[in-house]
Amino acid sequence: MKNLDGAAGSSLPSSQSTRRRTPQVIAHRGYKRLYPENTLLAFREALGPGGHHCDGIETDVHVSADGVVVLSHDSNLKRCFGEEGNVVAWPWHAPSGGKALDSLRTVAEPHVGMPRLVDALAMLEEDAFKDRWLLLDIKLSNHVDVIGRIAHVLKGTQGGLQYWQDRIVLGIWHDKFLSHCRQHLDTFAITHIGLHTSYASRKFLHNKAVTSFNMQLYALACPAGEQFVREAHALGKQVFVWTANDVDWIRYCQHILHLDALLTDDPALCCSLVDNHTTAGTSATFDTAVFWTQKRRWTAWFWRNVLYLIMLARIYWIYRDTSGKKKRKNGL
């Protein structure tokens, strides 16, 4: 396994990459600012000249009713596809002509379809994209067997698991997925996707299986967040952030936090700033006193606390669901 800079030891990008952009720029759900999110169109535009050839793609994984691994951020279809119901309740294909995921088109123009994981992999196998990598956000709502399904898809490609182990990072929110990652994809890098550094520190910082962290922006925008980055780096682990869409925040992530990768909805802007940080009004010298306006401090504080409450709620619901299953299994 390789670091994002190609060194042995931690997370990865493509080991074949000739670029050494630091930090690397990862298109969040593809080129989300301009194109329908999590579609092949959004991926291609992010990886091509329009997206300044960003280094990788982040996308979200769900499983259809007939067991197909598909790419969608929401578990519900309404926002992106205008249909009622959840991904897990719809088949990928309906031979009888009924409702199916493969027939859906995005609400946003130009009205394109939902891709499967195998479709994204086929795109990344093209010569133009063989030096790019993929971060899979494995949503909490997934059953743990999603890891085995992902492994099955990868095994079915021409290169098999070995080809993809240096091009894919598995993003997990909860440690319930760890044993399944070890079972099915033990040579693949794992990143913890998180809302708060307290949970990340307690559960994953000293876990050798987890080689990097992909944290929400406001979770890192404080002294505790900056300390977390330093501790992770001291342990040889990398830190990514989602999502950096604003000039000042991109500069903060690059020059103060010294992050390894930035997830962004606007890869063209982010790549331009990272590649040319001494031009267009952006300097390698970053004045934190100017950056931390009263409004920005309040906004960061507010969202950090909201995210903490969301994290607690998610932990509670996972615990309740797990406890309920154990009781039902024991006949209680």
Secondary structure as GFF3:
##gff-version 3
##sequence-region A 1 332
A	DSSP	beta_strand	24	28	.	.	.	ID=ss1
A	DSSP	alpha_helix	40	47	.	.	.	ID=ss2
A	DSSP	three_ten_helix	49	51	.	.	.	ID=ss3
A	DSSP	beta_strand	56	63	.	.	.	ID=ss4
A	DSSP	beta_strand	69	71	.	.	.	ID=ss5
A	DSSP	alpha_helix	78	81	.	.	.	ID=ss6
A	DSSP	three_ten_helix	87	89	.	.	.	ID=ss7
A	DSSP	three_ten_helix	101	103	.	.	.	ID=ss8
A	DSSP	alpha_helix	117	124	.	.	.	ID=ss9
A	DSSP	three_ten_helix	127	129	.	.	.	ID=ss10
A	DSSP	beta_strand	133	138	.	.	.	ID=ss11
A	DSSP	alpha_helix	146	155	.	.	.	ID=ss12
A	DSSP	alpha_helix	160	164	.	.	.	ID=ss13
A	DSSP	beta_strand	168	172	.	.	.	ID=ss14
A	DSSP	three_ten_helix	175	177	.	.	.	ID=ss15
A	DSSP	alpha_helix	178	184	.	.	.	ID=ss16
A	DSSP	beta_strand	189	194	.	.	.	ID=ss17
A	DSSP	alpha_helix	197	203	.	.	.	ID=ss18
A	DSSP	beta_strand	212	216	.	.	.	ID=ss19
A	DSSP	alpha_helix	217	220	.	.	.	ID=ss20
A	DSSP	alpha_helix	223	234	.	.	.	ID=ss21
A	DSSP	beta_strand	238	242	.	.	.	ID=ss22
A	DSSP	alpha_helix	247	255	.	.	.	ID=ss23
A	DSSP	beta_strand	261	264	.	.	.	ID=ss24
A	DSSP	alpha_helix	267	275	.	.	.	ID=ss25
A	DSSP	alpha_helix	288	291	.	.	.	ID=ss26
A	DSSP	alpha_helix	294	329	.	.	.	ID=ss27
###
